[in-house]
Amino acid sequence: MTKSIVEKRSYSALAEIYDEVMADVDYETWADYIDEIILEHNPEAENLLELACGTGTVALSLEELDCYNITATDGSPEMIEQAVRKGEKVHSEIHFETMNFLDIHLQEKFDVIYMIFDSINYLHSEDEILQLHNQVKQVLKPQGIFIFDFTTPRNSRKAIQFLHNHQKEISDDILYYRQSSFNGKNRIHTNHFRIVKTDSADKSKSIIAEEIHKQKIYTQQEMEAIIKKTDFTILQAYDGFELRPAHEKSLRITMVLQ
Ligand SMILES: C[S@@+](CC[C@H](N)C(=O)[O-])C[C@H]1O[C@@H](n2cnc3c(N)ncnc32)[C@H](O)[C@@H]1O
């Protein structure tokens, strides 16, 4: 296999095939879960801000409920480009914008700010997580809530089995290949994506893009200890997609803060 393009920024090349890569993720259920949490903790909420919205699938699903005004942002312009494209197809009124969640510059204040799919795991230090909370606080209304989830070391150990050496055909000539590893010592979970193109004439394969994503994996105790240093109160730490408390075997924990 030849390699014609060097490593790319996270979620640049991947953006175009992201929805195919995530085809097995049940985003509708995820959107329903966010809605359930909102009904439980801030039922009057109308104005939502999504951080790290990716290609906008959850925001678009929440919009279908017809009860929220939504702004959705992501740090990757390529992911936002895909989100805007999908939004236009369904005449969405969501305002999509490229924005680093460590530097949120919006005038409006929101009832709910949410960020899903372990996006916070892209922050590798306590200082960055504190900065995120500080930024969120600037655009959250006083009684507003901040919802985010993160994955645990237990999840990384289990997930390696299906994440590692995973490949999928995206079209006749494009496939993606993922290698995944977890370092239990520094708790860095690495996903290495390669996008491979097959030449239609001679069937030779070449890597046209690759991205290496590194996520820092936190325990519940570590995450809660960091949050205690912010001005937020923990309303709940939920287990996965349930409305019951997280526990030591939780694979994904959804935090609700006020
Ligand atoms: C695992 S994806 C999740 C995307 C989307 N929430 C979903 O559920 O499909 C992580 C997302 O976090 C975004 N991201 C990572 N670091 C970011 C940052 N500092 N600011 C804004 N977005 C960021 C990436 O661009 C990517 O879209």
The ligand as an SDF file (V2000), in Angstrom:
LIG
                    3D

 27 29  0  0  0  0  0  0  0  0999 V2000
  -16.1990   11.9810   19.1020 C   0  0  0  0  0  0  0  0  0  0  0  0
  -16.5510   13.4100   18.1330 S   0  0  0  0  0  0  0  0  0  0  0  0
  -18.2350   13.6910   18.6300 C   0  0  0  0  0  0  0  0  0  0  0  0
  -18.9880   14.5440   17.6410 C   0  0  0  0  0  0  0  0  0  0  0  0
  -20.4720   14.6310   17.9190 C   0  0  0  0  0  0  0  0  0  0  0  0
  -20.7430   15.1530   19.2380 N   0  0  0  0  0  0  0  0  0  0  0  0
  -21.1280   13.3010   17.7340 C   0  0  0  0  0  0  0  0  0  0  0  0
  -21.7530   12.8340   18.6850 O   0  0  0  0  0  0  0  0  0  0  0  0
  -21.0400   12.7220   16.6540 O   0  0  0  0  0  0  0  0  0  0  0  0
  -15.6480   14.6570   18.9760 C   0  0  0  0  0  0  0  0  0  0  0  0
  -15.8640   16.0620   18.4150 C   0  0  0  0  0  0  0  0  0  0  0  0
  -15.2000   16.9760   19.2830 O   0  0  0  0  0  0  0  0  0  0  0  0
  -14.7270   18.0360   18.4860 C   0  0  0  0  0  0  0  0  0  0  0  0
  -13.7060   18.7450   19.2490 N   0  0  0  0  0  0  0  0  0  0  0  0
  -12.5700   18.2310   19.7970 C   0  0  0  0  0  0  0  0  0  0  0  0
  -11.8920   19.2080   20.4370 N   0  0  0  0  0  0  0  0  0  0  0  0
  -12.6210   20.3560   20.2990 C   0  0  0  0  0  0  0  0  0  0  0  0
  -12.4420   21.6980   20.7510 C   0  0  0  0  0  0  0  0  0  0  0  0
  -11.3730   22.0800   21.4690 N   0  0  0  0  0  0  0  0  0  0  0  0
  -13.4100   22.6080   20.4510 N   0  0  0  0  0  0  0  0  0  0  0  0
  -14.5070   22.2420   19.7400 C   0  0  0  0  0  0  0  0  0  0  0  0
  -14.7070   20.9870   19.2740 N   0  0  0  0  0  0  0  0  0  0  0  0
  -13.7780   20.0600   19.5480 C   0  0  0  0  0  0  0  0  0  0  0  0
  -14.2070   17.3580   17.2360 C   0  0  0  0  0  0  0  0  0  0  0  0
  -14.0490   18.2490   16.1580 O   0  0  0  0  0  0  0  0  0  0  0  0
  -15.2950   16.2930   17.0290 C   0  0  0  0  0  0  0  0  0  0  0  0
  -16.3060   16.7560   16.1650 O   0  0  0  0  0  0  0  0  0  0  0  0
  1  2  1  0
  2  3  1  0
  2 10  1  0
  3  4  1  0
  4  5  1  0
  5  6  1  0
  5  7  1  0
  7  8  2  0
  7  9  1  0
 10 11  1  0
 11 12  1  0
 11 26  1  0
 12 13  1  0
 13 14  1  0
 13 24  1  0
 14 15  1  0
 14 23  1  0
 15 16  2  0
 16 17  1  0
 17 18  1  0
 17 23  2  0
 18 19  1  0
 18 20  2  0
 20 21  1  0
 21 22  2  0
 22 23  1  0
 24 25  1  0
 24 26  1  0
 26 27  1  0
M  CHG  2   2   1   9  -1
M  END
$$$$
